[in-house]
Amino acid sequence: MAAQSQAAALLLAFAFLSSATAVRYCQPGEECWPATESWEELSEQLGGKLEELGGSESDLYEECFEAESDAYSIASHPQCMQTHNCAREFCDSRLGWNLPAYVARAETVADVRAALAFASTHNIAVTIKTSGHSYAGSSTGRGTLLVWMAHFETPGPGGTALVLGPGEWTDSCAAAAAAEEEEAGAVLKVGGGQTWKEAYAAAFEKGYHLVGGGGLTVSAAGGWLMGGGLSSSSRKYGLGIDNVVQIEVVLASGDLVVADACTEPDLFWALRGGGGGTFGVVTAAYYRLHEIEPVHNLQMWILPGGTPSSESCVDDDSALALAILTDGDPANDYIQTCLIGGLSGLCTFFEQGVREWFQNLCPVTCITGCAEGLDSETWSAVRGAWTDWWVDNAPDINRNWSGYWTLTTLDLNHMGSSTPSDGFGSELEASLQAWKHALPASQRSRVHISSRTESSYWQLRGQGASTDATGSMELPIASRLVTRTWVVDNPELAKAALRALVADEANGGVVTSYLLGGAVADVSANATAISPAMRDALWSVHLYHLDPTNDAYAQNFRDAVTDGSGACYNHASYIEPDWERSFWGDNLERLQELKLRYDPNKRFNCWHCVGWEEPAPAPAPEEEDETTEEDTTEDLSSASSKATLLLCATVALAVL
């Protein structure tokens, strides 16, 4: 049986390799590139909604820089990425621009079909984008035709998402559900271009909550979903891919397909974790809704201390320092205030009400500030004590708690009760306070704990009053899924791994990481296409390495966590080693097979996507009279060697 499995893996690897080496897309400037008249015909089909991104790419991208940190403004331009380095090849700012050649502004299914038909006729690669939040540059591509979904038609009145109550909607499994006398619950239908701000608002208006993303400009039916869909309520309700019940998608063939558990189940599986921009253009997604519940928010953060470096700092921020100091003498223990910078959009751990903008400050990774004489010894000691407490307690936290953490912060939401009362959930805040007060006074003064209760998650978010700032010039993040089994079995190794990150802060830091488990772990490892490691993960640790070209900070953590897991796809490094296996684990081979089934010509092509093809340079002019038999033999031998190496590597990965 094992031999048969290995043979099957070998055949699949060979088939995928053969397909991969055969694809070559038409690029601008080549003879195959469509004439202007052909593009004009496509523009007419699209009602004028076709834009050529010609001229200087630097000039073209200037309006993206001018949008600064406004995620809404950045999203309004098809060429812009929310992190600007991902407008470059492989998200490497040292390399050339990676912008599409043309943009088709798709507002209807007919628009999508027209763009895909044109691309197929002329053998042009297609990329897909809504708001440009891909940290790995998967929603852009040099020489591609970009299908821009930001303005796609909405299913609800007045441009809203559509809530369908119990009995108003069923999937194709309705017959099976009827046989079991079950009625489908309420769902939210979101259009292919709608964002989480629109989705949350529509659900809240009808009395519902749904599992969604943190960034309100992120697409609700795009890469967030197809990359897994991490959420601040995932431990109670599951991932986004566990809550989507049906997806409408246009395939490369132009066919509009409805995929759910009973119709096109393989495609439905692939779309739930196999990555965006890979299998088709999603035009609608249906999410399971949950009744609105009170949310109890618990926050902790650790701030460095020092003395004021200038009188202006005291004048500007003394009220802030006094407001957040719970211990110590403000005259001797001034809180370092971080400047709002490129990373501010990742830091949402701070109490509203001290100052309106206080939630945008980022002590997690900021280096500059108003303090001098920083007590680094105390700063390191209290963070080490926190990571030890976190390793000891995180595995036992009740599943009603979901949210984020870093080496200096905790931001958890208890869903379902204004006063947590079940298991460790009821003891969490008291335990955290007890840990703080057991610290030496010098460390205790650095720790601030607060909590508040709102009647719903959407109200906790201020009903969309603000969202994360974006527009970083560089955002070299990486992620690692750390399994619960490994942490429980190796607590001292886990503590050492986190303490090592504290000690190596000159090279990086930990940004918004997720507490997992609970409902995420209830789903079997291969039920969806996401890495099976996600189902056993206690944490998705998100790292930031200060040198964009060197992720040694992240690699040291990969080496320290010896559970053989992988990366969280939507927050992975753009230089993630062995990225296909890291993203999808044992699900990779099935995804490769389905890529060939649903997109046999690899019309959809993007970096860090299943079946990715690097755009080939234009071929050199033929010089037959100068080509010798020896040259030809050498070229074929080289190509054969490369193919053999790739095949061997693929097979080796398949049987690991």
C-alpha positions in Angstrom: 0.0 0.0 0.0 2.9 2.4 0.9 4.5 1.6 -2.5 1.2 2.4 -4.3 0.9 5.7 -2.3 4.5 6.6 -3.3 3.8 5.8 -6.9 0.7 7.9 -6.9 2.7 10.8 -5.4 5.3 10.4 -8.0 2.8 10.4 -10.9 1.1 13.5 -9.4 4.4 15.3 -9.0 5.4 14.4 -12.5 2.1 15.6 -13.9 2.3 18.9 -12.0 5.9 19.4 -13.0 5.1 18.7 -16.6 2.3 21.3 -16.5 4.5 23.8 -14.7 7.4 23.6 -17.2 5.0 23.9 -20.2 3.4 27.2 -19.3 4.7 30.5 -20.7 2.6 33.6 -20.7 2.5 36.3 -23.2 4.2 39.4 -21.9 4.1 43.1 -22.9 6.5 43.9 -25.8 6.3 40.4 -27.3 4.9 39.7 -30.7 2.0 37.8 -29.1 0.9 40.8 -27.1 -2.5 42.1 -28.2 -2.7 45.1 -30.4 -4.2 48.3 -29.2 -7.3 47.6 -31.2 -7.8 44.3 -29.3 -7.6 46.1 -25.9 -10.0 48.7 -27.2 -12.5 45.9 -28.0 -12.2 44.5 -24.5 -12.7 48.0 -23.1 -15.9 48.3 -25.1 -17.1 45.0 -23.7 -16.4 46.2 -20.2 -18.2 49.5 -20.8 -15.0 51.5 -20.7 -13.9 49.9 -17.4 -10.4 49.0 -18.6 -7.3 50.9 -17.6 -3.8 50.5 -19.1 -1.1 51.0 -16.4 1.4 52.4 -18.9 4.2 55.0 -18.6 6.6 55.3 -15.7 5.7 52.8 -13.0 7.4 55.0 -10.4 5.1 57.9 -11.4 2.2 55.6 -11.6 2.7 54.5 -8.0 3.2 57.9 -6.6 -0.4 58.4 -5.7 -0.2 55.3 -3.6 2.5 56.9 -1.5 0.5 60.1 -1.4 -2.3 58.2 0.3 0.0 57.8 3.3 -1.5 55.5 6.0 -5.1 55.8 4.8 -6.2 52.3 4.0 -9.4 53.4 2.3 -7.5 55.8 -0.1 -4.9 53.1 -0.9 -7.6 50.6 -1.7 -9.2 53.1 -4.1 -6.3 52.8 -6.6 -6.0 49.4 -8.4 -2.2 49.5 -8.6 -1.6 50.2 -4.9 -0.7 47.7 -2.3 -1.4 48.3 1.4 2.3 47.5 2.1 4.3 49.2 -0.6 7.1 46.8 -0.8 4.7 44.2 -2.2 4.3 46.4 -5.3 7.8 45.1 -6.1 8.7 41.6 -7.3 8.4 39.0 -4.5 7.7 42.0 -2.1 11.4 42.8 -2.3 11.9 46.5 -2.5 15.3 46.1 -4.1 13.7 44.4 -7.2 11.7 45.8 -10.1 8.0 46.8 -10.1 5.5 44.0 -10.1 2.4 45.9 -11.4 -0.2 44.5 -13.9 -0.2 45.7 -17.5 -4.0 46.3 -17.6 -6.8 46.6 -15.0 -10.3 45.3 -15.6 -12.7 47.0 -13.2 -15.2 44.1 -12.7 -18.7 45.1 -11.6 -20.6 42.1 -12.8 -20.1 38.4 -13.6 -20.2 39.4 -17.3 -17.2 41.7 -16.7 -15.2 38.9 -15.1 -16.1 36.5 -17.9 -15.0 39.0 -20.6 -11.7 39.6 -18.9 -11.0 35.9 -18.5 -12.0 35.1 -22.1 -9.6 37.8 -23.4 -6.8 36.6 -21.2 -7.3 33.0 -22.4 -7.4 34.0 -26.1 -4.1 35.9 -25.8 -2.4 33.6 -23.1 -2.1 36.4 -20.5 -1.8 35.6 -16.8 -4.6 36.9 -14.6 -4.3 38.3 -11.1 -7.1 39.2 -8.7 -7.3 42.1 -6.2 -9.9 43.8 -4.1 -8.1 46.1 -1.6 -4.5 44.9 -1.8 -3.9 43.6 1.7 -1.7 40.6 0.7 1.5 40.6 2.7 3.1 38.3 0.1 2.2 40.2 -3.1 -0.3 37.6 -4.3 -2.7 40.1 -5.7 -0.5 41.7 -8.2 1.8 40.5 -11.0 4.0 42.0 -13.7 2.5 41.8 -17.2 -0.8 40.4 -16.0 -4.4 41.4 -16.6 -5.7 42.4 -13.1 -9.4 41.7 -12.3 -10.1 44.4 -9.8 -13.1 43.5 -7.6 -13.3 46.6 -5.4 -16.4 47.9 -7.2 -18.2 44.6 -7.8 -22.0 44.7 -7.5 -23.4 44.2 -4.0 -26.3 41.7 -3.2 -28.1 44.0 -0.7 -30.0 47.2 -1.2 -28.1 50.5 -1.4 -24.7 48.7 -1.7 -25.0 46.6 1.4 -24.4 43.0 2.2 -27.6 40.9 2.4 -28.8 39.1 5.5 -30.9 36.1 4.8 -32.9 34.9 7.8 -33.6 31.3 8.8 -35.6 29.6 6.0 -34.7 32.3 3.5 -31.7 30.5 2.1 -30.5 26.9 1.8 -27.4 25.4 0.2 -27.4 22.5 -2.2 -27.4 20.1 0.8 -31.0 21.2 1.6 -32.4 17.8 0.8 -30.1 16.2 3.3 -30.9 18.8 5.9 -34.6 18.4 5.3 -34.3 14.7 5.8 -32.8 15.4 9.2 -35.5 18.0 9.9 -32.9 20.7 10.3 -33.5 24.3 9.2 -30.5 26.4 7.9 -29.8 29.3 10.1 -29.3 32.9 9.1 -26.5 33.8 6.6 -24.9 36.9 5.3 -24.2 37.1 1.5 -21.3 39.4 0.7 -20.4 40.5 -2.8 -16.9 39.8 -4.2 -15.7 43.3 -3.6 -17.2 44.1 -0.2 -15.1 44.7 2.9 -15.5 43.7 6.5 -16.7 47.1 7.5 -19.7 46.6 5.2 -20.2 43.0 6.3 -20.1 43.7 10.1 -22.5 46.7 9.7 -25.1 44.7 7.7 -25.0 41.8 10.2 -25.2 44.1 13.2 -28.2 46.0 11.8 -30.2 42.7 11.8 -29.0 41.6 15.2 -26.1 39.3 14.2 -22.4 38.8 14.7 -20.2 37.0 12.2 -16.6 35.7 12.1 -14.6 38.3 10.2 -11.3 40.0 9.9 -9.7 42.8 12.0 -8.9 45.2 9.2 -12.1 46.8 8.1 -10.8 47.5 4.5 -10.0 43.8 4.0 -12.1 42.0 1.5 -14.8 39.8 3.1 -14.8 37.4 0.1 -11.2 37.5 -1.0 -7.8 36.5 0.2 -8.6 36.7 3.9 -11.2 33.9 3.5 -9.3 31.8 1.1 -6.2 32.0 3.2 -8.0 30.6 6.3 -9.7 33.6 7.9 -8.2 34.2 11.3 -10.5 36.2 13.6 -10.7 37.6 17.1 -13.7 35.3 17.7 -12.2 32.1 16.1 -11.8 30.2 19.4 -15.6 30.3 20.0 -16.9 30.1 16.4 -14.0 28.8 14.2 -12.1 30.3 11.3 -13.6 32.1 8.4 -13.3 28.9 6.3 -15.3 27.1 9.0 -18.1 29.6 8.8 -18.5 30.1 5.0 -21.2 27.8 3.8 -21.3 28.6 0.1 -19.1 30.3 -2.5 -20.0 31.6 -6.0 -16.9 31.7 -8.2 -16.1 32.3 -11.9 -13.6 29.7 -13.2 -10.9 30.3 -15.8 -13.3 28.8 -18.3 -15.8 31.5 -17.6 -18.2 29.2 -15.9 -20.0 30.6 -12.8 -20.0 27.8 -10.3 -21.7 27.5 -6.9 -19.5 25.5 -4.5 -20.6 24.1 -1.2 -20.5 20.9 0.8 -22.7 19.0 -1.7 -22.0 20.7 -5.1 -18.4 20.9 -6.3 -17.2 19.8 -2.9 -13.6 19.5 -4.0 -13.6 23.1 -5.2 -15.3 24.2 -2.0 -12.5 22.4 -0.1 -9.8 24.1 -2.1 -11.3 27.6 -1.7 -11.3 27.2 2.0 -7.6 27.6 2.8 -5.9 27.0 -0.6 -5.1 30.7 -1.1 -6.7 33.6 -3.0 -6.2 34.3 -6.7 -5.7 30.6 -7.5 -8.8 28.7 -8.5 -11.2 31.4 -9.7 -12.7 34.9 -9.1 -15.0 34.7 -6.1 -18.1 36.8 -6.8 -20.1 36.1 -3.6 -19.7 34.2 -0.3 -22.3 33.2 2.2 -21.4 33.2 5.9 -23.1 31.6 8.9 -24.4 34.2 11.3 -24.4 34.1 15.1 -26.7 35.9 17.6 -25.2 39.0 19.0 -23.6 38.5 22.4 -22.0 40.8 25.0 -18.2 41.0 24.7 -16.0 41.4 27.7 -12.6 42.8 26.6 -9.5 42.3 28.7 -6.3 44.1 27.9 -2.8 44.1 29.3 0.3 45.9 28.1 3.8 46.3 29.3 5.5 49.7 28.7 9.1 50.7 29.1 9.9 53.5 31.5 12.5 56.2 31.7 12.8 60.0 32.4 11.5 62.8 30.2 14.0 63.7 27.6 12.6 67.2 27.0 10.2 69.7 28.6 7.9 69.4 25.5 7.5 65.7 26.1 6.3 66.4 29.6 4.0 69.1 28.4 2.5 67.1 25.6 2.2 63.7 27.3 2.3 64.1 31.1 -1.5 63.6 31.3 -1.1 60.4 29.3 1.6 59.2 31.6 -0.4 59.9 34.7 -3.5 58.2 33.2 -1.8 54.9 32.5 0.5 54.7 35.5 -1.1 52.5 38.2 2.0 52.2 40.4 5.1 54.3 41.1 6.0 57.9 41.1 5.3 59.7 37.8 8.2 62.0 38.4 10.6 59.0 38.4 8.7 56.6 36.2 7.7 58.4 33.0 6.1 56.2 30.4 7.9 56.2 27.0 5.5 57.4 24.4 6.0 55.9 20.9 5.6 57.9 17.8 3.0 56.9 15.3 4.8 55.1 12.6 4.5 52.5 9.9 3.6 49.7 12.3 0.9 51.6 14.1 -1.8 49.8 12.2 -0.8 46.5 13.8 -1.3 47.8 17.3 -4.8 48.0 18.6 -4.3 47.0 22.2 -4.9 50.3 23.9 -7.7 51.7 26.0 -9.9 54.2 24.3 -10.6 57.3 26.4 -7.1 58.2 27.5 -6.7 60.0 24.2 -8.6 59.3 21.0 -5.3 58.5 19.2 -3.8 56.5 22.1 -5.0 53.2 20.5 -2.7 53.9 17.6 0.5 54.1 19.7 2.7 51.1 19.4 5.0 50.2 22.3 5.3 46.8 20.9 7.9 47.6 18.3 8.7 51.4 18.5 12.2 52.4 19.2 11.9 56.2 19.2 10.0 58.1 21.8 10.1 60.8 24.5 12.1 58.9 27.2 15.8 58.6 27.9 17.6 56.6 30.5 15.5 53.5 29.6 15.7 50.9 32.3 16.4 48.0 29.9 17.1 45.5 32.6 13.7 45.9 34.2 12.1 46.1 30.8 13.5 42.7 29.8 12.8 41.1 33.1 9.1 41.9 33.1 8.6 40.7 29.6 10.4 37.5 30.4 8.0 37.1 33.4 5.0 37.7 31.1 6.1 35.1 28.5 6.5 32.5 31.3 3.0 33.2 32.6 1.6 33.0 29.1 3.2 29.6 28.3 1.9 28.2 31.6 -1.7 29.5 31.2 -2.5 29.9 27.5 -3.3 26.2 27.0 -6.0 26.2 29.7 -7.8 29.4 28.7 -11.5 28.8 28.1 -12.6 28.8 24.4 -15.0 31.7 24.9 -11.8 33.9 25.0 -10.3 34.8 21.7 -7.9 37.5 20.5 -4.4 38.7 20.3 -1.1 38.8 22.1 2.5 39.9 21.8 5.6 39.9 24.0 4.2 43.0 25.7 0.5 42.9 25.2 -2.7 40.9 25.6 -6.0 41.8 24.0 -8.7 39.1 24.5 -12.5 39.2 24.1 -14.8 36.9 26.1 -17.8 36.2 23.9 -21.2 35.5 25.3 -21.4 37.0 28.8 -20.7 40.3 30.4 -19.1 38.5 33.4 -17.1 35.4 32.3 -18.2 32.6 34.5 -17.0 29.3 33.0 -13.8 27.4 33.8 -10.6 29.4 33.6 -12.5 32.1 31.8 -13.8 33.3 35.1 -10.3 33.3 36.6 -8.3 34.8 33.8 -8.5 38.4 34.8 -8.0 37.6 38.4 -5.0 35.4 37.6 -3.5 38.1 35.4 -3.9 40.7 38.2 -2.3 38.2 40.7 0.6 37.7 38.4 1.1 41.5 38.1 1.0 42.1 41.9 3.5 39.3 42.6 6.1 41.1 40.5 8.8 43.3 42.1 7.6 46.9 42.4 10.0 48.1 39.6 8.4 45.6 37.2 4.9 46.0 38.4 4.9 49.6 37.5 5.4 48.7 33.9 2.2 46.5 33.6 -1.2 48.0 32.9 -4.4 45.9 33.0 -7.9 47.1 32.0 -11.2 45.6 31.0 -14.5 46.8 29.7 -17.8 45.3 28.4 -19.8 46.1 25.3 -23.1 44.7 24.1 -21.5 43.4 20.9 -18.2 43.0 19.0 -19.2 45.7 16.5 -19.8 48.1 19.3 -16.4 47.2 20.8 -15.0 48.2 17.5 -16.7 51.5 17.7 -19.0 50.5 14.9 -16.3 51.0 12.3 -15.2 54.5 13.4 -11.6 53.7 12.5 -9.5 50.9 11.2 -5.9 49.9 11.0 -3.5 52.3 9.4 -1.5 50.9 6.5 0.9 52.2 3.9 4.1 50.9 5.4 7.1 51.2 3.1 8.3 47.8 4.3 6.4 45.2 6.3 8.7 42.2 6.6 6.6 39.9 8.7 6.7 36.1 9.2 4.5 33.7 11.1 4.8 30.3 12.8 2.0 28.0 13.9 2.9 26.6 17.3 1.0 23.5 18.3 -0.7 23.1 21.6 0.8 19.7 21.9 4.3 21.0 21.7 3.7 23.8 24.2 2.1 21.5 26.7 4.8 18.8 26.3 7.7 21.2 26.2 6.9 24.3 28.4 10.5 25.1 29.2 11.4 25.0 25.5 8.4 27.2 24.7 9.5 29.7 27.4 13.0 29.7 26.1 11.8 30.3 22.5 9.8 33.3 23.5 12.5 34.7 25.8 15.0 34.4 22.9 12.7 36.7 20.9 12.8 39.2 23.8 16.6 39.0 24.0 17.0 39.5 20.2 14.8 42.6 20.0 17.6 44.5 18.1 16.7 42.3 15.1 12.9 42.1 15.4 9.8 41.8 17.4 6.5 40.1 17.8 3.4 41.8 16.4 -0.3 40.9 16.6 -0.3 37.2 17.2 -3.4 35.0 17.7 -4.5 32.7 20.5 -6.0 29.6 18.8 -7.5 26.3 19.7 -11.1 25.9 20.9 -13.5 25.8 17.9 -10.5 25.9 15.5 -9.3 22.6 16.8 -12.8 21.0 16.5 -12.4 20.7 12.7 -10.5 17.7 11.4 -7.0 18.4 10.0 -7.9 17.7 6.3 -11.5 19.0 6.3 -10.3 22.2 4.7 -7.3 23.1 2.6 -5.5 25.1 5.2 -2.3 23.6 6.8 -3.3 20.8 9.1 -1.0 22.4 11.7 -3.6 25.1 12.1 -6.0 22.7 13.8 -3.6 21.8 16.5 -2.1 25.3 16.9 -2.2 27.1 20.2 -0.7 30.2 18.7 -0.1 31.8 15.4 3.0 33.8 16.2 3.6 36.8 13.9 7.1 38.1 13.8 8.6 41.3 12.4 12.3 41.3 11.3 13.9 44.7 11.1 16.1 43.8 8.1 13.6 43.2 5.2 16.1 41.0 3.3 17.0 38.8 6.2 14.5 36.9 8.3 17.0 35.3 10.7 14.9 36.6 13.6 12.0 34.5 12.3 14.3 31.6 11.3 15.7 31.3 14.8 12.1 30.9 16.1 11.3 28.3 13.4 14.4 26.4 14.5 13.5 26.7 18.2 9.9 25.4 17.7 10.5 21.8 16.9 6.9 20.7 16.2 7.3 20.6 12.4 4.2 22.7 11.8 4.3 25.6 9.3 3.3 29.1 8.7 -0.1 30.9 8.8 -0.6 31.6 5.1 -2.1 35.1 5.4 0.7 36.4 7.6 3.7 34.5 6.1 7.1 35.8 5.2 7.5 36.7 1.5 10.8 34.8 1.8 9.3 31.8 3.7 11.5 28.8 3.2 9.9 25.8 1.5 6.8 27.9 1.3 4.4 25.5 -0.4 4.9 22.8 2.3 4.9 25.4 5.0 1.6 26.8 3.9 -0.3 23.7 3.2 1.5 20.7 4.7 0.0 17.4 3.6 -2.8 19.1 1.8 -0.4 20.4 -0.9 -0.6 17.5 -3.3 -4.4 17.5 -3.4 -4.3 21.3 -4.0 -1.9 20.8 -6.9 -4.2 18.2 -8.4 -7.3 20.5 -8.1 -5.4 23.4 -9.6 -4.8 21.3 -12.7 -8.5 20.3 -12.7 -10.1 23.7 -12.3 -7.4 25.8 -14.0 -5.6 23.5 -16.4 -3.9 26.3 -18.3 -2.9 28.1 -15.1 -4.7 31.3 -16.2 -4.6 32.5 -12.6 -1.0 33.0 -11.6 0.3 34.7 -8.4 3.3 34.6 -6.1 2.9 32.2 -3.2 -0.1 30.6 -4.9 -0.5 26.9 -5.8 0.9 26.4 -9.3 2.8 29.7 -9.4 4.8 30.4 -12.5 7.6 33.0 -12.6 7.0 35.3 -15.6 9.6 34.4 -18.3 11.7 37.1 -20.0 11.1 37.7 -23.7 13.0 35.1 -25.8 16.2 36.1 -27.4 16.2 36.4 -31.2 16.9 33.1 -32.9 20.4 32.6 -34.3 20.3 29.2 -36.0 23.5 29.6 -37.9 25.5 30.1 -34.6 23.9 27.2 -32.7 26.0 24.1 -32.5 25.0 20.5 -31.7 27.1 20.8 -28.6 25.2 23.9 -27.4 21.9 22.2 -28.0 23.0 19.1 -26.1 24.2 21.3 -23.2 20.9 23.2 -23.0 18.8 20.1 -23.0 21.1 18.5 -20.4 20.7 21.6 -18.2 17.0 21.6 -18.6 16.7 17.9 -17.9 18.9 18.2 -14.8 16.7 21.1 -13.5 13.6 19.2 -14.2 15.0 16.1 -12.5 16.0 18.0 -9.4 12.6 19.7 -9.2 10.9 16.3 -9.6 13.0 14.7 -6.9 12.4 17.6 -4.5 8.7 17.4 -5.1 8.6 13.6 -4.6 10.7 13.9 -1.5 8.3 16.5 0.0 5.4 14.3 -0.9 6.5 11.4 1.1 7.7 13.3 4.2 
